[in-house]
Amino acid sequence: MVLGQIRNSGDATAIQQTIPNPRFQRYTSATGGAVLPAARLYVLDAELRGALLELIHFTEIGLREKLHRTLSHQYGPWWFRGKTVTLDDRTRQQFREASARLSGTLTPERVIAEVSFGAWGDLLEVGGTSDGSYDSLAGRADYEADLWDGRLDAVFKGIASTRQSAASLVRRVRRLRNRVAHHESIVYGVHQPGEKDSRGHTKRQEPLAALADLRSLMLHFCPGATTWLQTCDHAAELLQDSLAVDALAHTRQSRKKTAWF
């Protein structure tokens, strides 16, 4: 997706008037209060989200398909309904709600396509309660043992050696995906909610590092797309634009207690 150019102050003012002041002020703060470059940065950020969405599309579908195939091989195509695998309450509820939203004949493929990206990421976490009470300490699902013991390599071989590292990678990509889906800025980095370093500083991923995670995960699930992926360089080009570089530098300077990676 290539957006139109902001040619002059009239274009910039038109953009500014469509955006809530607090949102646009974040861009003017990175440009020293100048409206024209702020509008150009805003459009660049929107164009960046569009470029990332193209990669997210293949990554999200590739992840859910790989997880579904792996678990289907072990537990059958309706693994998310059966009693042979212990899923936590939240996961079962997500699959029930996905099924309820569908009409007509249900198939495993239709249900898994309806389940959110977050639910697939949750399958790589430790697992929660599985006794009908989210607050109980008893009856917890153990995804390490029940889902991925001896099967993780079938999904993540070459990019993640443990369930924890696989979960961390997918979690980072999920946060990027959610920012894109909710039209939130990317040029200022990707906040990692709830994660801090040893100094207590909140973690924030640099945009190019987030792009590298996304490309790594996508290429893993779509190995035949190497040549095509090499042509998908628009996001990287946008992040190397001086507007984006300066915006990130401004953010790094203003966020003193942030752990960048």
N, C-alpha and C positions, 0 to 999 in steps of 0.2 A: 504494500500500500504506500503510495507516494502522494502526500498531500500538497495542496497548492502553496505557492510562496507568499509570504507576507511581504508585500512590495514597498509599502509606505506607512506613514503614521495613521492614515485613514483605515487601512486594513488592520493595523494593530489595535486601534480604538474599537473597531467592530468586534474583534476577538475579545478584548477586555470586557466589553459590555455584556457578553454572553456568559461570563464566568463570575461566580461569587467572589467578592473582594478578598476574603481570606485565602481562597485558593490561588488567585492570581498574584497576591502579594508574595507568595512563596517564590514566584518566578522573578518578580521585580527585585526582591531582596538579593537574588543571585546576580542581577545585572546592574546593581548600584542605583536602582530606582528608575532606570530607563525603560519606557514602555515598549518601544519597538523591538529591541532584542529580547525582552521578556516574552512578547507575543510569539516571536520566532522560536524561542526555547519551548514555549508551551506546545506549539505545533510540532516541533521536533519530538517532544516527549510522546505526543499522541501517535505520531508516525512510528516511533519506536515500539509502542505497545502493539500496533498492527503487525509489525515485522515479527515480534516475538510470538504473537498469537498463531502465526503460521506454523512455527516449530512446536508450540504447545499442543496444537491439534494432533499432530502425529505422536507426540510423546505420551499424551494422556490416553489415547486409544491403544497405543502399543503397550503401555504398562498394564492396563486392565486386561487386555487380551492375553498377555504373558502370564499374569497371575491366575487368571481364570483357567487357562490351559493346564498350568502346572497343578493346580488344586483339583481340576477335573480328572486328570490322569490318576491321581491318588484316591479321590473320594467320589468320582462320578460327576456328571454335568450339573446336578442339582446339589452340589456340596454345601451350598449356603442354606439349604433347607434340612439337610440330613442330620442324624444324630451321631454319625461316626466322627465328626469333627466338632470340637467345642468352640463356638464363637461367643464373644461377649454380648451383653444385652444391647449395647449401642449398635454393633454391627448387624445383629439380627433385625433390629428395628429399622435400620436403613434399608435392608433388603426387603423387608415387609412393605415398607412405604413405597419403595420403587415398584414392587409388584402391584400394589393397589392403584398406582397411577396409570397402569396400562389396561387397555380394554382388549377384548378378543382373546385368542388362544395365547397362553403364556409359553414362552420357550426360555431356556437359560440365557440364550444370547440376547433376547429382548430385555430381560431383567438386568443383566450386567451392564448393558448400554445405558440403562436408566439410572444407575447408581453413581453418585457423585465421585469426583476425583478424591475428595477427602476420605471417603470410605475405603478406597483402595490403599491409601496411605496408612490408614488406621490398622490395616491388616499386618503391617510391618512393625507396629508398635508392640509393647509387651502384652497387651490384652487386658481387658477390664473385667468387671463382675459379670457372672453368667447365671445368676440365680433370681433375676427379676428385680433386684434392688441395686441401684447404682452406688449406694452408700455402704453396702456390706463388704466386709473384708473376706468373707468366705465365698467359695464358689467362683473363683477367678479363672478366666481363660488364660492359658499359657501359650501364646502364639509361637514363642521360641521352640517349644517342644512339640506342640500339636500341629503346627502348620509348616514350619521351616526347617526342622531338624533333618538334615540330609537332602533337603530340596532347594535350599537357597541358591546353590550354584546353577540350578536349572534356570533361574531368573536373572541373577546378577553376576555371574562369573565374569571376572575381568574388571569390574568396576566397584564391587563391594564384597568384602570377604566375610562380614558378619551381619547379622540382622540389624544391629545397632547402626552400622555404617550405611546399610541400605536404607534404613528408616530416615537417617539424617539427610541423605542425598535427596530422597523423595520429598521430605519435609521442606527442604530449601526450594526445590522446584515448585512445590505446591504454593509456597508463599509468593513466589514470583508470579505464578499463574493467577492467584487470587488478586494480586495488585493489578495485573493486566485486566482481568475480568471486571474489576470494580473501578476502572478508569483512574487508578491512582498513579502517582508519579513513579518513574523508574530511574530517571537520571540522577536522583539524589541517593540512590542505593535502596536496598531491600531490607527493611527492619526484620529482625528475628525475635518475635515476641517471646518473653519468658527466658531467653538465653542470655547469660552474662559470662564474662571472663573472670579470671581469678581476682581481678581488682574490683569486681562488681559493676563493670561497665557493660552496657547493653550492646549486644552484637548487631552488626549491620554489614550486609554483604555488598561489595562493590558491584556495579552493574555488569562489568565484563566478566567477573567471576560467576555471577548468576547465569549469564549467557553460556559460559563454559559448562556449567552443571547441566543446563538444559540440553545443549548440543550433545554432551556425553551420554545422557540418558536416552535421548532420541536415537542416536546412532547405535546404541546398544540394542534397542528393540527393533530398529529398522536397519540392520547391517548392510543391506543392499543399497541403501540410499547415500552411500559415501560421496559419490560423484555429484549427485544432486545437492547434497548438503553443502558442498564446497561453493556452490553458486548462491546459497542463501546467506549472503554476507551483508545484507542491508542493515541489520541491527548493529553489527560491529562497526559499520561505516558511520552510522548515526552517533554511536557512542564515542567515536574518535573525532567528531565535529568539535570545533573549538568552543561552541556554546555549551555542549554537554560536558566537555573536559573542565571548563571554567566553573560550571554549576556544581560539579562534584567536588572540585577543589574548595569552593566556597562552603559547601556542606561539611567537608572534613575539617575546615578551619573553625566553623561555628559550633560543631559538636565535639567538644573537648572530651567528654566522658563517654565516648563511643569506641567500641572495639571493632575496627574494620578488618575484613578478611576477604 
